[in-house]
Amino acid sequence: MTWIWVALGAGIGAVCRYELTVLGKIISPKLPFSTFFINIAGSLLAGFLTGCQVQGSWSLFLLTGLCGGFTTFSTFSVDTFVLIRNRQYLAAGLYWCGTVVLGMVAVGAGLWLGTLTV
């Protein structure tokens, strides 16, 4: 039954992301302002919900579902902040740097692999 809460939240989050992306391309077709806004807004919401200690079905719906469907960057941000709050500075630094660097490497690799199929 818990997966229903996650699925509902993720569906709403994904639709919100899509609509904001479409709007962002109309407003600024050359710059990814919509992605920037979505990632920052999702991080703000995830941090707020984490700070409010939302639990149970609400946590599944809002944090895992809505924020997860809206952006995975919010989860990355919360995870990093929790490590820092827990004074796990080395782990936080490695996690942050590793995610950013490997994310860029993965994008580059994916773009390269994608061009091989064309």
N, C-alpha and C positions, 0 to 999 in steps of 0.2 A: 504493500500500500504506500510506502514512503516514496517509491519512485514516481508516483503520480504527482506529488508536490514538486519534485525536482523537474519533471517534464513540463508541468504547467508554467513554472517560473522560467525555465529555459526557453520555452516557446515565446513567452511574452518578451523576455530579454532579447532574443534574436530578432523579433519583429521590430522592437524599438531601435535596435542597432541598424537594421536595414533602413528604416524610415529616416533616421538621422543621417545615415550615409548618403541616401538619395538627396536629402535636403542640402547636405554639405557640398555635394558635387554641383548643385545648382548655384550655391552661394560662392564657392571657391573651387572651380574645376581643376586647378593646377596644384593646390596644396591640400594635404590631408588633415585639414582642421577638424573634420568630423571624427576621424579616428583619434586624434589628440583629445578632443572633447570627450568622446566616449570613454577612452581609457582613464582620463582624469576623473570624470564623473563616476565611473564604476568604482574606482579606487576610493573616492570620497564616500560613496554609498556603502561599500564593503567595510571600510574603516568605521563608519558610523554604526552600522549594524553590529560589528564585532564589539565596538565600545559599549553598545547598549546590551550586550550579552544576549542577543536574540538566540533562542534555543528551540529545540523540537521541530515541529512541522513548519514553523515560521522560518527557522534557520534553513531548512531544506528548500523551502519555496523561495526565500529572498536571497540568501547568500549563495547556496550551491546552484540553484536554478536561475533566478533572475540575473544575478551578477555574473554567473558563469556563462549564461547565454548572451548577455550583453557584452561582456569582455572577460577574457582570461587574465588580462593585465591586472585587474583588481585583486585577483587571488595572489598573483605574484607580489603585488605591493603589500598586501596584508601579511603574507608569509615572511617577507623581508622585515617588516616592521615588528612582528612578533619575535623574530630572532634578535633584533636589536633591543627590544624591550626586555627580553630575557637575558640580556648581556652576552649573547653569543655573537660577538662582533666578527670574529673570523668567519664563522659559518655564514653570517649575513653577507659579508663582503664577497665571499666565494660564490654564494648563491646568486647574488645580484650580478656580479661580473660575469659569472659563468652563463647565466641565463641570457644576458644581453649579448655577450660575444658569440655564444653558440647559437643563439637565435638568429643573429645576422649571418653567421656561417651557414646555418640551415637554409635561410632564405636564398642565399647565393647558390648553394648546392641545388636547391629546388628549382630555381630559375634556370640554372645550367642544364639540369636533367630535363626540364620542360622543353628547352630548346632542341634537345636531341629527338624529341618525338614529333617535331614540326617538319 
